[in-house]
Amino acid sequence: MAAIKRLEVDRDADAGSLQRFLREAKLAGSLQHPSLVTVFDVFEDGGAHYIGMEYMQAGSLRPWVGRLSHERTPSVPDAST
């Protein structure tokens, strides 16, 4: 299953910020790890930007942002080692 997220872009944001965000989203799509949602595609249609990603039935992580202790967050190996 997949989920599509429409990116809300601040109209006053500079083009460089949007390009950096899209580049980072594409980079995230190249990562594979059991603790990461798989990003399938990043695309633009009619001026709106979208991310196609793995659907997680567990729901949004938004309520947990800033509330999880370091011990409760998954460990992701350092890619530089």
Backbone hydrogen bonds, N-H to C=O, Kabsch-Sander energy under -0.5 kcal/mol:
donor,donor_aa,acceptor,acceptor_aa,energy
3,A,53,M,-3.4
5,K,51,I,-2.7
7,L,5,K,-0.5
7,L,49,H,-3.4
8,E,6,R,-0.5
9,V,7,L,-0.8
13,A,10,D,-2.2
17,S,14,D,-0.6
18,L,14,D,-1.5
19,Q,15,A,-2.5
20,R,16,G,-2.3
21,F,17,S,-2.2
22,L,18,L,-2.5
23,R,19,Q,-2.4
24,E,20,R,-2.4
25,A,21,F,-2.3
26,K,22,L,-2.3
27,L,23,R,-2.2
28,A,24,E,-2.5
29,G,25,A,-1.4
30,S,26,K,-0.5
30,S,27,L,-1.6
31,L,28,A,-1.4
36,L,33,H,-2.1
40,F,38,T,-0.6
40,F,52,G,-2.6
41,D,52,G,-1.9
43,F,50,Y,-2.2
45,D,48,A,-2.8
48,A,45,D,-1.8
49,H,7,L,-0.6
50,Y,43,F,-3.4
51,I,5,K,-2.2
52,G,41,D,-3.3
53,M,3,A,-3.0
53,M,51,I,-0.6
54,E,38,T,-3.0
55,Y,1,M,-1.4
57,Q,55,Y,-0.6
59,G,56,M,-1.5
64,W,61,L,-2.1
65,V,61,L,-0.9
65,V,62,R,-0.9
67,R,64,W,-2.6
68,L,64,W,-1.0
72,R,69,S,-1.0
73,T,69,S,-0.6
73,T,70,H,-0.9
76,V,74,P,-0.5
81,T,78,D,-1.4
